[in-house]
Amino acid sequence: MNKLLQEITSWRNPLVALVLMLVASAIVTSWPSYRAHAQTPAEAPEAGPVGEFALGKTMATARGFHTATLLQDSRVLLTGGGDGVSVLNSAETFEPDTGRLALTGSMILGRLNHRATLLDNGEVLVTGGGNDNFFGSAEIYSPLMAAFTAASDMLIGRSNHTSALLKDGRVLIAGGLGDKFVSIGAAEVFDPETREFVSVGSTNVSRSHHTATLLPDGRVAIVGGFGATGSLGSIELFDPSSDDFVEIGQLAVHRANHTTTLVDGGLLMVAGGTALNQETAGERPVGEIELFSVDGRLSRKTQQKAIPRATHTSSLLPDARVLLAGGIGPGDAVVGLAQIFDPVDESVVMTDIMFVARTFHNAISLSDGRVLIAGGVAAGNVILSTSEFFEYIEPEPSIAAKSPTSVPVPTAVAPVPSTPTVLPTQEASTVQRSGACSASAGGVLLGHLAAFMIPAGLVAMQRIRSKR
């Protein structure tokens, strides 16, 4: 009897083989429709299209691990990074009116995993990063002169740190990796009047690959990151009135290479990232989304799970929802599917597929409502020179009615990933959308399921034919 059951349920059985092939075919052919209409959970309200991706112009230089900064004149400054051959000192600007990307003045040093922060006077402060070591140097870009000039050195050389503009005009530099790739606890601030860096003590937990988000009251939330034993869950607040750090809580899921976005109601939305335990060598991309209130009102995971992803981007849309794009998913697959998180009903819905699945990229919310996505690394460690836009579509009236009238403007601090070995760009001249299998965790799951089913069915059918 047991042998009979095994034979009936085996994929070698012709009937099972046929069923497997039919199911696999259904998965492959129905995936685009599923991608367009998938909702979680089933009882979530119909969201309708939120936007779609449109291919942008090619950057002057392929680059990943770079920075992107929105200037006061609505242009975007892209600096540094790597092209797979060398660490770049080049920079370029994006013109939103024409969509043109053009080289501007070059940095003094080539650097990647650095930070670039817009100052109140319209200039951009570039700090740290690395080439063959960890830089303590800093430089300032003038949009009027289209040139970089040297600033004073930081007190500590670091990369994979955070840089956040404070309401008093200073810039908080916190954490990062230093000598011997050790996480840094020491923090410092840049004073734009003296153009000097001054120590402000240390975080309670040394960390890198974390986020720093400016809050409405002027404090800065330092969230997660990598520490001595793996990913961290601790959240600290920096108070610029006292220059002190205070630890206020823990995330439910420890993570690094995540994103933190200030959403409606003053909540911090923490999405994605890498959960790593160095003692057990366990590592996974995180799908859990957490909402955290710094005043202690709320600290919990949402009931929804997004596609597990790390080194992705989160961008605030005009209707106060959040776009999650790109990243690295399960099995080190590069994610091309984008999702929308709604902080009002805490729903997560699928949206359009990116033209190129990418990670280690940058995303900037433009003043016209679009989101610029530029550069990064594609599957096969290909460095990208492509750009694309997520173009916002006005929701249906029922959706618009639930959107808040005032949209918080967060200080966007993208995750600063570690640097893998990468190859030079091999992009084709004509860009086509990434397939579902490489596009997202959902696509990877279905694609892998189909990949297992179809070969099994074909092998079984081949064996049937050989017996005839």
Order of alpha helices (4+ residues) and beta strands (2+ residues): alpha-alpha-beta-beta-beta-beta-beta-beta-beta-beta-beta-beta-beta-beta-beta-beta-beta-beta-beta-beta-beta-beta-beta-beta-beta-beta-beta-beta-beta-beta-beta-beta-beta-beta-beta-beta-alpha-alpha-alpha
